Amino acid sequence: MNPIDLYPLAVKFPEKLKSESGIEFNQISLENIKKGKIKPEDFRIKKETLKLQGEIAEAAGMNQLAENFKRASELVDLNDDEIIKIYNALRPKRSTKNQLLKIADELEKRYGAVKNAQFIREAVEAYQIRGLLKQDT
């Protein structure tokens, strides 16, 4: 089956959609939230769902969106504090070249987040050209 035939997943194959905690897509409702059956962690998307969304986007010719989904799938295992730390580090003039390269190496080695590591390394190159790196003190 062509991945594009799965779109939209929530309509055609809701059984393929589960949260990271195992809650099925059709169980996530305002009523279940009010009853306390759904917790904030039940909203975390599974890595496999993001990868599948990437395959669908790629099959539809939306290559940039596909890459975004693939990078997102690599970040599922990071906690919120780590994500915010990386986000802040990537803001202009917040990090040195070495600090960003260290983050890229950690993402690749610790989490297998190869696409995100490459993205940060590319950002380092762009930041160097545009003068957006923090200078070593």
DSSP file (Angstrom, degrees, kcal/mol; ACC not computed):
  #  RESIDUE AA STRUCTURE BP1 BP2  ACC     N-H-->O    O-->H-N    N-H-->O    O-->H-N    TCO  KAPPA ALPHA  PHI   PSI    X-CA   Y-CA   Z-CA
    1    1 A M              0   0    0      0, 0.0     5,-0.0     0, 0.0     0, 0.0   0.000 360.0 360.0 360.0 134.7    0.0    0.0    0.0
    2    2 A N    >   -     0   0    0      1,-0.1     3,-2.0     2,-0.0     4,-0.4  -0.548 360.0-128.8 -69.0 131.1    1.2    3.4   -0.9
    3    3 A P  G >  S+     0   0    0      0, 0.0     3,-1.8     0, 0.0     4,-0.3   0.814 106.5  64.7 -54.0 -31.4    1.7    5.5    2.3
    4    4 A I  G >  S+     0   0    0      1,-0.3     3,-1.3     2,-0.2    52,-0.1   0.784  90.2  66.4 -64.8 -24.5   -0.3    8.3    0.9
    5    5 A D  G <  S+     0   0    0     -3,-2.0    -1,-0.3     1,-0.2    -3,-0.0   0.648  92.1  63.0 -69.7 -13.7   -3.4    6.0    0.9
    6    6 A L  G <  S+     0   0    0     -3,-1.8     6,-0.3    -4,-0.4     7,-0.3   0.637  83.0 142.4 -82.3 -14.6   -3.2    6.0    4.7
    7    7 A Y    <   +     0   0    0     -3,-1.3     2,-0.0    -4,-0.3    46,-0.0  -0.552  58.6  31.3 -82.6 139.1   -3.9    9.7    4.9
    8    8 A P  S >> S-     0   0    0      0, 0.0     4,-2.8     0, 0.0     3,-1.1   0.511  75.7-170.7 -80.4 132.7   -5.6   11.0    6.9
    9    9 A L  H 3> S+     0   0    0      1,-0.3     4,-2.3     2,-0.2     7,-0.2   0.870  81.9  59.2 -55.3 -43.0   -4.6    8.4    9.5
   10   10 A A  H 34 S+     0   0    0      1,-0.2    -1,-0.3     2,-0.2    -3,-0.1   0.775 116.5  34.0 -62.2 -26.6   -7.2    9.6   12.1
   11   11 A V  H <4 S+     0   0    0     -3,-1.1    -2,-0.2    -5,-0.2    -1,-0.2   0.879 128.4  31.9 -93.2 -47.9  -10.0    8.9    9.6
   12   12 A K  H  < S+     0   0    0     -4,-2.8    -3,-0.2    -6,-0.3    -2,-0.2   0.851 136.8  13.1 -83.6 -35.7   -8.8    5.9    7.7
   13   13 A F    ><  +     0   0    0     -4,-2.3     3,-2.1    -5,-0.4     4,-0.4  -0.378  63.0 155.3-140.3  58.7   -6.7    4.0   10.3
   14   14 A P  G >  S+     0   0    0      0, 0.0     3,-1.5     0, 0.0    11,-0.6   0.783  73.5  68.6 -60.1 -24.0   -7.4    5.4   13.8
   15   15 A E  G 3  S+     0   0    0      1,-0.3    -5,-0.1    -6,-0.1    -2,-0.0   0.715  91.9  60.4 -67.4 -18.7   -6.3    2.0   15.2
   16   16 A K  G <  S+     0   0    0     -3,-2.1     2,-0.7    -7,-0.2    -1,-0.3   0.608  91.5  84.0 -79.3 -12.3   -2.8    2.8   14.1
   17   17 A L    <   +     0   0    0     -3,-1.5     8,-2.3    -4,-0.4     2,-0.3  -0.833  51.8 150.3-102.3 114.7   -2.7    5.8   16.3
   18   18 A K  B     -A   24   0A   0     -2,-0.7    28,-0.7     6,-0.2     6,-0.2  -0.975  42.5-114.0-135.6 150.8   -1.8    5.4   19.9
   19   19 A S  B >   -B   45   0B   0      4,-2.8     3,-1.7    -2,-0.3    26,-0.2  -0.275  39.0 -99.7 -74.4 170.2   -0.2    7.7   22.4
   20   20 A E  T 3  S+     0   0    0     24,-3.1    22,-0.1     1,-0.3    25,-0.1   0.815 127.0  54.5 -59.9 -29.9    3.2    6.9   23.8
   21   21 A S  T 3  S-     0   0    0     20,-0.4    -1,-0.3    23,-0.3    21,-0.1   0.487 124.5-103.8 -85.3  -2.2    1.4    5.6   26.9
   22   22 A G    <   +     0   0    0     -3,-1.7     2,-0.3     1,-0.3    -2,-0.1   0.434  70.0 146.4  99.2  -0.1   -0.7    3.2   24.8
   23   23 A I        -     0   0    0     19,-0.1    -4,-2.8     1,-0.1    -1,-0.3  -0.539  49.7-121.0 -71.6 131.4   -4.0    5.1   24.8
   24   24 A E  B >>  -A   18   0A   0     -2,-0.3     3,-1.8    -6,-0.2     4,-0.6  -0.438  17.5-118.0 -74.5 148.8   -5.9    4.7   21.5
   25   25 A F  G >4 S+     0   0    0     -8,-2.3     3,-1.4   -11,-0.6    -1,-0.1   0.873 112.8  55.2 -52.6 -45.0   -6.7    7.7   19.5
   26   26 A N  G 34 S+     0   0    0      1,-0.3    -1,-0.3    -9,-0.2    -8,-0.1   0.606 100.7  61.1 -71.4  -9.1  -10.4    7.2   19.7
   27   27 A Q  G <4 S+     0   0    0     -3,-1.8     2,-1.0     1,-0.0    -1,-0.3   0.605  80.0  95.3 -88.2 -13.4  -10.2    7.2   23.6
   28   28 A I    <<  +     0   0    0     -3,-1.4     2,-0.3    -4,-0.6     3,-0.1  -0.690  55.3 137.2 -83.9 106.7   -8.8   10.7   23.7
   29   29 A S     >  -     0   0    0     -2,-1.0     4,-1.9     1,-0.1     5,-0.1  -0.955  67.0-111.1-145.4 161.0  -11.8   12.9   24.3
   30   30 A L  H  > S+     0   0    0     -2,-0.3     4,-2.7     1,-0.2     5,-0.2   0.882 118.5  55.9 -60.9 -38.4  -12.8   15.9   26.4
   31   31 A E  H  > S+     0   0    0      1,-0.2     4,-1.9     2,-0.2    -1,-0.2   0.923 108.4  45.8 -60.6 -45.7  -15.2   13.6   28.4
   32   32 A N  H  4>S+     0   0    0      2,-0.2     5,-2.3     1,-0.2     6,-1.1   0.816 111.5  53.0 -68.9 -29.9  -12.3   11.2   29.3
   33   33 A I  H ><5S+     0   0    0     -4,-1.9     3,-1.3     4,-0.2    -2,-0.2   0.940 109.2  48.7 -66.8 -46.7  -10.1   14.1   30.2
   34   34 A K  H 3<5S+     0   0    0     -4,-2.7    -2,-0.2     1,-0.3    -1,-0.2   0.854 110.0  52.2 -60.7 -35.8  -12.8   15.5   32.5
   35   35 A K  T 3<5S-     0   0    0     -4,-1.9    -1,-0.3    -5,-0.2    -2,-0.2   0.526 115.9-116.5 -78.6  -5.7  -13.2   12.0   34.1
   36   36 A G  T < 5S+     0   0    0     -3,-1.3    -3,-0.2    -4,-0.3    -2,-0.1   0.601  83.3 120.3  81.0  11.6   -9.4   11.8   34.7
   37   37 A K      < +     0   0    0     -5,-2.3     2,-0.5    -6,-0.2    -4,-0.2   0.696  68.8  55.5 -79.9 -19.1   -9.0    8.9   32.4
   38   38 A I  S    S-     0   0    0     -6,-1.1    -2,-0.2    -5,-0.1    -1,-0.1  -0.966  70.9-169.5-118.9 127.5   -6.6   10.8   30.2
   39   39 A K    >   -     0   0    0     -2,-0.5     3,-1.9     1,-0.1     4,-0.3  -0.684  39.6-100.2-110.5 164.4   -3.5   12.4   31.6
   40   40 A P  G >  S+     0   0    0      0, 0.0     3,-1.8     0, 0.0     4,-0.2   0.873 121.6  58.2 -53.3 -39.0   -1.0   14.9   30.0
   41   41 A E  G >  S+     0   0    0      1,-0.3     3,-1.1     2,-0.2   -20,-0.4   0.706  92.3  70.5 -67.0 -16.4    1.5   12.1   29.2
   42   42 A D  G <  S+     0   0    0     -3,-1.9    -1,-0.3     1,-0.2   -20,-0.1   0.594  89.2  63.7 -73.8  -9.3   -1.3   10.4   27.2
   43   43 A F  G <  S+     0   0    0     -3,-1.8     2,-0.3    -4,-0.3    -1,-0.2   0.511  73.9 112.8 -91.0  -6.0   -1.0   13.1   24.6
   44   44 A R    <   -     0   0    0     -3,-1.1   -24,-3.1    -4,-0.2   -23,-0.3  -0.519  67.2-129.4 -71.7 130.0    2.6   12.3   23.7
   45   45 A I  B     -B   19   0B   0     -2,-0.3     2,-0.2   -26,-0.2   -26,-0.2  -0.462  20.4-111.4 -80.7 149.9    2.8   10.9   20.2
   46   46 A K     >  -     0   0    0    -28,-0.7     4,-1.8    -2,-0.1     3,-0.3  -0.513  16.7-125.4 -80.4 148.4    4.6    7.7   19.4
   47   47 A K  H  > S+     0   0    0      1,-0.2     4,-2.3     2,-0.2     5,-0.2   0.886 111.3  55.9 -55.7 -42.5    7.8    7.7   17.4
   48   48 A E  H  > S+     0   0    0      1,-0.2     4,-2.3     2,-0.2    -1,-0.2   0.856 104.0  53.3 -63.5 -36.2    6.3    5.2   14.9
   49   49 A T  H  > S+     0   0    0     -3,-0.3     4,-2.5     2,-0.2    -1,-0.2   0.917 109.4  48.1 -65.8 -42.8    3.3    7.6   14.2
   50   50 A L  H  X S+     0   0    0     -4,-1.8     4,-2.1     2,-0.2    -2,-0.2   0.901 111.2  50.5 -64.3 -40.4    5.7   10.4   13.4
   51   51 A K  H  X S+     0   0    0     -4,-2.3     4,-2.1     2,-0.2    -2,-0.2   0.916 111.0  49.2 -62.7 -42.1    7.7    8.2   11.1
   52   52 A L  H  X S+     0   0    0     -4,-2.3     4,-2.3     2,-0.2    -2,-0.2   0.901 109.0  51.7 -64.5 -41.3    4.5    7.1    9.3
   53   53 A Q  H  X S+     0   0    0     -4,-2.5     4,-2.5     1,-0.2    -1,-0.2   0.886 108.8  52.7 -61.3 -37.5    3.4   10.7    8.9
   54   54 A G  H  X S+     0   0    0     -4,-2.1     4,-2.5     2,-0.2    -2,-0.2   0.898 108.0  50.0 -63.3 -41.4    6.8   11.3    7.4
   55   55 A E  H  X S+     0   0    0     -4,-2.1     4,-2.4     2,-0.2    -2,-0.2   0.898 111.2  49.3 -63.9 -40.4    6.4    8.5    4.9
   56   56 A I  H  X S+     0   0    0     -4,-2.3     4,-1.6     2,-0.2    -2,-0.2   0.938 112.0  47.6 -64.2 -47.0    3.0    9.9    3.9
   57   57 A A  H  <>S+     0   0    0     -4,-2.5     5,-2.9     1,-0.2     4,-0.2   0.904 112.3  50.1 -61.0 -41.8    4.3   13.4    3.4
   58   58 A E  H ><5S+     0   0    0     -4,-2.5     3,-1.6     1,-0.2    -1,-0.2   0.916 108.8  51.2 -63.7 -43.3    7.2   12.0    1.4
   59   59 A A  H 3<5S+     0   0    0     -4,-2.4    -1,-0.2     1,-0.3    -2,-0.2   0.793 108.4  53.4 -64.2 -27.3    4.9   10.0   -0.8
   60   60 A A  T 3<5S-     0   0    0     -4,-1.6    -1,-0.3    -5,-0.2    -2,-0.2   0.431 121.5-109.6 -86.4   0.7    2.8   13.1   -1.4
   61   61 A G  T < 5S+     0   0    0     -3,-1.6     2,-1.2    -4,-0.2    -3,-0.2   0.618  79.6 131.1  83.2  12.6    6.0   15.0   -2.5
   62   62 A M     >< +     0   0    0     -5,-2.9     4,-2.3     1,-0.2    -1,-0.2  -0.616  24.8 165.5 -98.0  74.7    6.1   17.2    0.6
   63   63 A N  H  >  +     0   0    0     -2,-1.2     4,-2.3     1,-0.2    -1,-0.2   0.852  69.2  50.8 -65.0 -39.8    9.8   16.5    1.3
   64   64 A Q  H  > S+     0   0    0      2,-0.2     4,-2.1     1,-0.2    -1,-0.2   0.925 112.6  47.3 -65.4 -43.2   10.4   19.3    3.8
   65   65 A L  H  > S+     0   0    0      2,-0.2     4,-2.3     1,-0.2    -2,-0.2   0.901 110.2  54.0 -62.4 -40.6    7.4   18.3    5.8
   66   66 A A  H  X S+     0   0    0     -4,-2.3     4,-2.3     1,-0.2    -2,-0.2   0.918 108.3  48.8 -59.1 -45.1    8.6   14.6    5.7
   67   67 A E  H  X S+     0   0    0     -4,-2.3     4,-2.7     1,-0.2     5,-0.2   0.885 108.7  54.0 -63.5 -38.5   12.0   15.7    7.0
   68   68 A N  H  X S+     0   0    0     -4,-2.1     4,-2.5     1,-0.2    -2,-0.2   0.921 109.7  47.2 -61.9 -43.4   10.3   17.6    9.8
   69   69 A F  H  X S+     0   0    0     -4,-2.3     4,-2.2     2,-0.2    -2,-0.2   0.904 111.8  50.8 -63.9 -40.9    8.3   14.5   10.8
   70   70 A K  H  X S+     0   0    0     -4,-2.3     4,-1.1     2,-0.2    -2,-0.2   0.913 111.9  46.5 -64.6 -42.6   11.5   12.3   10.7
   71   71 A R  H  X S+     0   0    0     -4,-2.7     4,-0.8     1,-0.2     3,-0.5   0.913 111.3  52.8 -64.7 -40.9   13.4   14.8   12.9
   72   72 A A  H >X S+     0   0    0     -4,-2.5     3,-1.0     1,-0.2     4,-0.5   0.886 103.3  57.2 -61.4 -38.2   10.5   15.0   15.3
   73   73 A S  H >< S+     0   0    0     -4,-2.2     3,-0.6     1,-0.3     4,-0.3   0.825 103.0  55.1 -63.4 -29.8   10.4   11.2   15.6
   74   74 A E  H 3< S+     0   0    0     -4,-1.1     3,-0.4    -3,-0.5    -1,-0.3   0.725 105.2  53.7 -73.0 -20.6   14.0   11.3   16.8
   75   75 A L  H X< S+     0   0    0     -3,-1.0     3,-1.6    -4,-0.8    -1,-0.2   0.495  77.7  94.5 -94.9  -3.7   13.1   13.7   19.6
   76   76 A V  T << S+     0   0    0     -3,-0.6    -1,-0.2    -4,-0.5    -2,-0.1   0.836  82.6  55.3 -57.6 -34.5   10.3   11.7   21.2
   77   77 A D  T 3  S+     0   0    0     -3,-0.4    -1,-0.3    -4,-0.3     2,-0.2   0.590  90.0  91.9 -78.8  -9.6   12.7   10.1   23.7
   78   78 A L  S <  S-     0   0    0     -3,-1.6     2,-0.1     1,-0.1    -3,-0.0  -0.595  77.8-122.9 -84.1 146.8   14.0   13.4   25.0
   79   79 A N     >  -     0   0    0     -2,-0.2     4,-1.9     1,-0.1     3,-0.4  -0.424  29.3-102.5 -83.3 167.3   12.3   15.0   28.0
   80   80 A D  H  > S+     0   0    0      1,-0.2     4,-2.5     2,-0.2     5,-0.2   0.861 120.1  55.8 -58.5 -39.1   10.8   18.5   27.8
   81   81 A D  H  > S+     0   0    0      1,-0.2     4,-2.2     2,-0.2    -1,-0.2   0.886 107.6  49.2 -62.8 -38.2   13.7   20.1   29.6
   82   82 A E  H  > S+     0   0    0     -3,-0.4     4,-2.1     2,-0.2    -1,-0.2   0.899 110.6  50.3 -67.5 -39.8   16.2   18.7   27.1
   83   83 A I  H  X S+     0   0    0     -4,-1.9     4,-2.7     2,-0.2    -2,-0.2   0.936 111.8  47.2 -62.8 -46.6   14.1   20.0   24.2
   84   84 A I  H  X S+     0   0    0     -4,-2.5     4,-2.8     1,-0.2     5,-0.2   0.889 109.7  54.4 -63.3 -39.3   13.8   23.5   25.7
   85   85 A K  H  X S+     0   0    0     -4,-2.2     4,-2.1    -5,-0.2    -1,-0.2   0.917 111.5  44.2 -60.3 -43.7   17.6   23.5   26.4
   86   86 A I  H  X S+     0   0    0     -4,-2.1     4,-1.7     2,-0.2    -2,-0.2   0.921 112.4  52.4 -67.3 -44.3   18.3   22.7   22.7
   87   87 A Y  H  < S+     0   0    0     -4,-2.7     4,-0.4     1,-0.2     3,-0.3   0.940 112.4  44.9 -56.4 -49.0   15.8   25.2   21.5
   88   88 A N  H >< S+     0   0    0     -4,-2.8     3,-1.1     1,-0.2    -1,-0.2   0.875 109.4  55.9 -65.0 -37.1   17.4   28.0   23.6
   89   89 A A  H 3< S+     0   0    0     -4,-2.1     5,-0.2     1,-0.2    -1,-0.2   0.818 104.4  54.8 -64.5 -29.8   20.9   26.9   22.6
   90   90 A L  T 3< S+     0   0    0     -4,-1.7    -1,-0.2    -3,-0.3    -2,-0.2   0.523  81.8 108.8 -83.9  -5.8   19.9   27.4   18.9
   91   91 A R  S X  S-     0   0    0     -3,-1.1     3,-1.8    -4,-0.4     4,-0.4  -0.463  88.2 -82.9 -69.3 144.9   18.7   30.9   19.4
   92   92 A P  T 3  S+     0   0    0      0, 0.0    41,-0.2     0, 0.0    -1,-0.1  -0.160 109.6   2.8 -53.8 136.8   21.1   33.5   17.8
   93   93 A K  T 3  S+     0   0    0     39,-3.9    40,-0.2     2,-0.2    42,-0.1   0.612 102.5 104.9  65.0  16.1   24.1   34.5   19.9
   94   94 A R  S <  S+     0   0    0     -3,-1.8     2,-0.3    38,-0.3    -4,-0.1   0.715  78.1  33.3 -94.9 -24.4   23.2   32.0   22.7
   95   95 A S  S    S-     0   0    0     -4,-0.4    39,-3.0    37,-0.3    -2,-0.2  -0.949  71.9-125.2-136.4 151.2   25.8   29.3   22.0
   96   96 A T     >  -     0   0    0     -2,-0.3     4,-2.1    37,-0.2     5,-0.2  -0.409  38.3-103.8 -82.7 168.4   29.3   29.0   20.7
   97   97 A K  H  > S+     0   0    0     37,-0.4     4,-2.5     1,-0.2     5,-0.2   0.936 123.2  49.8 -56.4 -47.8   30.2   26.7   17.8
   98   98 A N  H  > S+     0   0    0      1,-0.2     4,-2.0     2,-0.2    -1,-0.2   0.864 107.8  53.1 -63.9 -36.5   31.7   24.1   20.2
   99   99 A Q  H  > S+     0   0    0      2,-0.2     4,-1.8     1,-0.2    -1,-0.2   0.923 112.2  44.7 -64.3 -43.5   28.6   24.2   22.5
  100  100 A L  H  X S+     0   0    0     -4,-2.1     4,-2.4     1,-0.2    -2,-0.2   0.896 112.1  51.5 -68.3 -39.5   26.3   23.5   19.5
  101  101 A L  H  X S+     0   0    0     -4,-2.5     4,-2.4     1,-0.2    -1,-0.2   0.861 107.6  53.7 -65.3 -33.7   28.6   20.8   18.1
  102  102 A K  H  X S+     0   0    0     -4,-2.0     4,-2.4     2,-0.2    -1,-0.2   0.902 108.4  49.3 -65.1 -41.0   28.6   19.1   21.6
  103  103 A I  H  X S+     0   0    0     -4,-1.8     4,-2.6     2,-0.2    -2,-0.2   0.924 110.7  50.6 -62.8 -44.2   24.8   19.1   21.5
  104  104 A A  H  X S+     0   0    0     -4,-2.4     4,-2.2     1,-0.2    -2,-0.2   0.923 110.9  48.5 -60.0 -45.0   24.8   17.6   18.1
  105  105 A D  H  X S+     0   0    0     -4,-2.4     4,-2.9     1,-0.2     5,-0.3   0.908 111.7  49.6 -62.1 -42.3   27.2   14.9   19.2
  106  106 A E  H  X>S+     0   0    0     -4,-2.4     4,-2.7     2,-0.2     5,-0.7   0.911 109.8  51.0 -64.6 -42.5   25.1   14.1   22.2
  107  107 A L  H  X5S+     0   0    0     -4,-2.6     6,-2.4     1,-0.2     4,-1.2   0.918 115.1  43.3 -59.7 -43.1   21.9   13.8   20.2
  108  108 A E  H  X5S+     0   0    0     -4,-2.2     4,-0.8     4,-0.2    -2,-0.2   0.937 122.3  35.8 -69.7 -47.1   23.6   11.4   17.8
  109  109 A K  H  <5S+     0   0    0     -4,-2.9    -2,-0.2    -5,-0.2    -3,-0.2   0.909 125.4  35.9 -76.7 -43.0   25.4    9.3   20.3
  110  110 A R  H  <5S+     0   0    0     -4,-2.7    -3,-0.2    -5,-0.3    -2,-0.1   0.858 135.2  18.0 -81.5 -36.4   22.9    9.2   23.2
  111  111 A Y  H  <<S-     0   0    0     -4,-1.2    -3,-0.2    -5,-0.7    -2,-0.2   0.491  92.7-121.0-116.5  -5.9   19.6    9.1   21.2
  112  112 A G     <  +     0   0    0     -4,-0.8     2,-1.9    -5,-0.4     3,-0.3   0.760  57.1 154.3  68.7  22.8   20.5    8.1   17.7
  113  113 A A     >  +     0   0    0     -6,-2.4     4,-2.2     1,-0.2    -1,-0.2  -0.498   4.4 158.2 -86.0  69.9   19.1   11.4   16.5
  114  114 A V  H  >  +     0   0    0     -2,-1.9     4,-2.3     1,-0.2    -1,-0.2   0.886  69.3  50.3 -64.6 -43.2   21.2   11.5   13.4
  115  115 A K  H  > S+     0   0    0     -3,-0.3     4,-2.2     1,-0.2    -1,-0.2   0.892 112.5  47.0 -65.9 -39.5   18.9   13.9   11.4
  116  116 A N  H  > S+     0   0    0      2,-0.2     4,-2.3     1,-0.2    -1,-0.2   0.885 110.5  52.4 -69.2 -38.2   18.7   16.3   14.3
  117  117 A A  H  X S+     0   0    0     -4,-2.2     4,-2.2     2,-0.2    -2,-0.2   0.927 111.3  46.9 -62.0 -44.3   22.5   16.2   14.8
  118  118 A Q  H  X S+     0   0    0     -4,-2.3     4,-2.5     1,-0.2    -2,-0.2   0.896 109.2  55.1 -63.6 -40.6   23.0   17.0   11.1
  119  119 A F  H  X S+     0   0    0     -4,-2.2     4,-2.0     1,-0.2    -2,-0.2   0.910 109.8  46.3 -58.8 -43.9   20.4   19.8   11.4
  120  120 A I  H  X S+     0   0    0     -4,-2.3     4,-2.3     2,-0.2    -1,-0.2   0.894 110.6  52.2 -68.3 -39.6   22.4   21.4   14.2
  121  121 A R  H  X S+     0   0    0     -4,-2.2     4,-1.7     1,-0.2    -2,-0.2   0.893 110.4  48.6 -63.4 -38.4   25.7   21.0   12.4
  122  122 A E  H  X S+     0   0    0     -4,-2.5     4,-2.3     2,-0.2    -1,-0.2   0.879 108.9  53.7 -66.9 -36.9   24.1   22.7    9.4
  123  123 A A  H  X S+     0   0    0     -4,-2.0     4,-3.2     1,-0.2     5,-0.2   0.899 104.5  55.5 -62.9 -39.9   22.8   25.5   11.7
  124  124 A V  H  X S+     0   0    0     -4,-2.3     4,-2.3     2,-0.2    -1,-0.2   0.927 108.1  48.1 -58.2 -45.4   26.4   26.0   13.0
  125  125 A E  H  X S+     0   0    0     -4,-1.7     4,-1.9     2,-0.2    -1,-0.2   0.929 114.5  45.3 -61.2 -45.4   27.6   26.6    9.4
  126  126 A A  H  X S+     0   0    0     -4,-2.3     4,-2.0     1,-0.2    -2,-0.2   0.897 112.2  51.7 -65.9 -39.9   24.8   29.0    8.7
  127  127 A Y  H  X>S+     0   0    0     -4,-3.2     5,-2.8     1,-0.2     4,-0.8   0.874 107.3  53.6 -64.9 -37.0   25.3   30.8   12.0
  128  128 A Q  H ><5S+     0   0    0     -4,-2.3     3,-0.7    -5,-0.2    -1,-0.2   0.936 109.9  47.0 -62.2 -45.9   29.0   31.2   11.3
  129  129 A I  H 3<5S+     0   0    0     -4,-1.9    -1,-0.2     1,-0.2    -2,-0.2   0.883 118.4  41.2 -62.8 -39.5   28.3   32.8    7.9
  130  130 A R  H 3<5S-     0   0    0     -4,-2.0    -1,-0.2    -5,-0.1    -2,-0.2   0.423 110.4-116.7 -93.2   1.0   25.7   35.2    9.4
  131  131 A G  T <<5S+     0   0    0     -4,-0.8    -3,-0.2    -3,-0.7    -4,-0.1   0.855  72.5 132.9  69.3  35.2   27.7   36.0   12.6
  132  132 A L      < +     0   0    0     -5,-2.8   -39,-3.9    -6,-0.1   -38,-0.3   0.351  36.6 102.1-102.2   4.8   25.0   34.4   14.9
  133  133 A L  S    S-     0   0    0     -6,-0.6     2,-0.2   -41,-0.2   -37,-0.2  -0.644  76.7-114.6 -87.9 146.9   27.3   32.4   17.1
  134  134 A K        -     0   0    0    -39,-3.0   -37,-0.4    -2,-0.3     2,-0.3  -0.582  37.8-116.3 -72.2 140.7   28.3   33.5   20.6
  135  135 A Q        -     0   0    0     -2,-0.2   -39,-0.1   -39,-0.1     2,-0.1  -0.601  26.7-107.6 -83.0 140.5   32.0   34.2   20.8
  136  136 A D              0   0    0     -2,-0.3    -1,-0.1     1,-0.1   -41,-0.0  -0.397 360.0 360.0 -61.2 138.9   34.2   32.1   23.0
  137  137 A T              0   0    0     -2,-0.1    -1,-0.1    -3,-0.0    -2,-0.0   0.431 360.0 360.0-104.9 360.0   35.3   34.1   26.0
